[in-house]
Amino acid sequence: MVEGGCALVALPRSVEEVVACVKVAAEHGLAVVPRGSGTGLAGGATPIGDALVVVTTKMDRILEIRPEDRLAWVQPGVRNLDLANALAPYGFTYAPDPSSQQTCSIGGNVNTNAGGPHCLAYGVTANHVLALDLVLPDGRVARLGSEAPEAPGYDLRGAVIGSEGTVGIVVAVCVRLTPLPPALRTMLFDFETVEDCAATVSAIIASGVVPAAMEMMDRGIVVAAERFAHAGYPTDAAAILIVEVDGTHGAVEAQARAVEAAARAHRCRSVRVARDEAERALIWKGRKSAFGAVAQIAPHYHLHDCVVPRTKLVEVLAGIYAIAERYDLVITNVFHAGDGNLHPLLSFDRRIPGTLERVLKASEEIVRLCVEAGGALSGEHGIGLEKPEFMPLVFGAEDLAAQACLRAAFDPDGRMNPRKVLPEGARCGDFAMARGADAAEAAASLPEGAWI
């Protein structure tokens, strides 16, 4: 739903070529938009107006793998799944696994702080990046972070992860390697109601088990995915829950029993356990093909990425279905249930007059519903062009101004991926005004003995 144009597109193959691109853009006052594989879902890599789009897909080399140090250095264009496959012979993997992992790049994952089904137990991109090399807006190259974990000093590495290309261009990433588990078990539960399925999520966590992954799909998306992937999903179920546990053989057995008990306590109809790696891959194929399969429902869809507390899933899902019904829209739900990262999909045909307007109104209500439930605007897709206007729902003026100051410290001219993440009203100057610039006045207000 966001369309853009640009003045130039560059496909550099080296750090030196990225630096040259950035310097040319600075000389001519052009905005710079970093872009990876183009799988983003919030318009974060969509250029607006005259801009130089720097596409890093040709920087796709794994620079080194050091299993003894549990790290690897990669260029930003390396595909997520290619990295995981390259690490497997060493007994390791790269844990973040977005649904688009066959196509998405590590550089793009860094820009959005991407997650995936297994982020429940293993964390998102920020938990797996030790250091990175960044081309700054003036062409200088800075290394942020360290190969040594938990290095002291300000976490500027963390400031870049999730910044959506607004502070520079990532040209190399040092990733943390995760050992492959000795055992795992993949289970599929189906339910007669969405409510029972959603309630099972919190019950599993409350039992003391934190699965490696826990994914929920409702009937609409189950039917679409089954037609596409032929994964053996029960298309008559109201919802299904895919749960994967891993660890030692003994731990997996114990966790699997606890998970099944929680599901049966919430009236699951049946339990399917993957008998081998082929069946496991098939179950996951259905889940990871869901967003592509939804094209069978309608030619267009609008996808959300809000996060809500697990304990609010039943309530929020009911509200989302009610909003869609009120606006006469088709909605399906497929999401990372374990951490409450919702992905409701509004399917529609924008060629029908008035439909897009209804979609946008319904979308705003869904976002507000999630925020009011104690949620966040995004779990992994980023803010991009899609959600800056909603940032004030979560952040106050001082907070937004502080974020603008951080951004300005990297990019004082505001040329890096403009109009993304922060709303138009967020200005660094607001922070100084809000906090007060008189040091003497501030010192006088402190309790006696609290300052020197």
Buried (B, 14 or more C-beta within 10 A) or exposed (E): EEEBEBBBEBBBBEBEBBBBBBBBBBEEEBBBBBBBBBBBBBBBBBBBEEBBBBBBBBBBEBEEBEBEBBBBBBBBBBBBBBBBEBBEEBEBBBBBBBBBBEBBBBBBBBBBBBBBBBBBBBBBBBBBBBBBBBBBBBBEBEBBBBBEEEEEEEBBBBBBBBBBBBBBBBBBBBBBBBEBBEEBBBBBBBBBBBBBBBBBBBBBBEBEBEBBBBBBBBBBBBBBBBEBBEBEBBBEBBBBBBBBBBBEEEBBBBBBEBBBEBBEEBBBBEBBEBEEEEBBEBBBBBBBBBBBBBEEBBEBBBBBBBBBBBBBBBBBBBBBBEBBEEBEBBBBBBBBBBBBBBBBBBBBEBEEEEBBEBBEBBBEBBBBBBBEBEBBBBBBBBBBBBBBBBBBBBBEBEBBBBBBBBBBEBBEEBBBBBBBBBBEBBBBEBBEEEEEEEEEEEEEEEEEEEEE
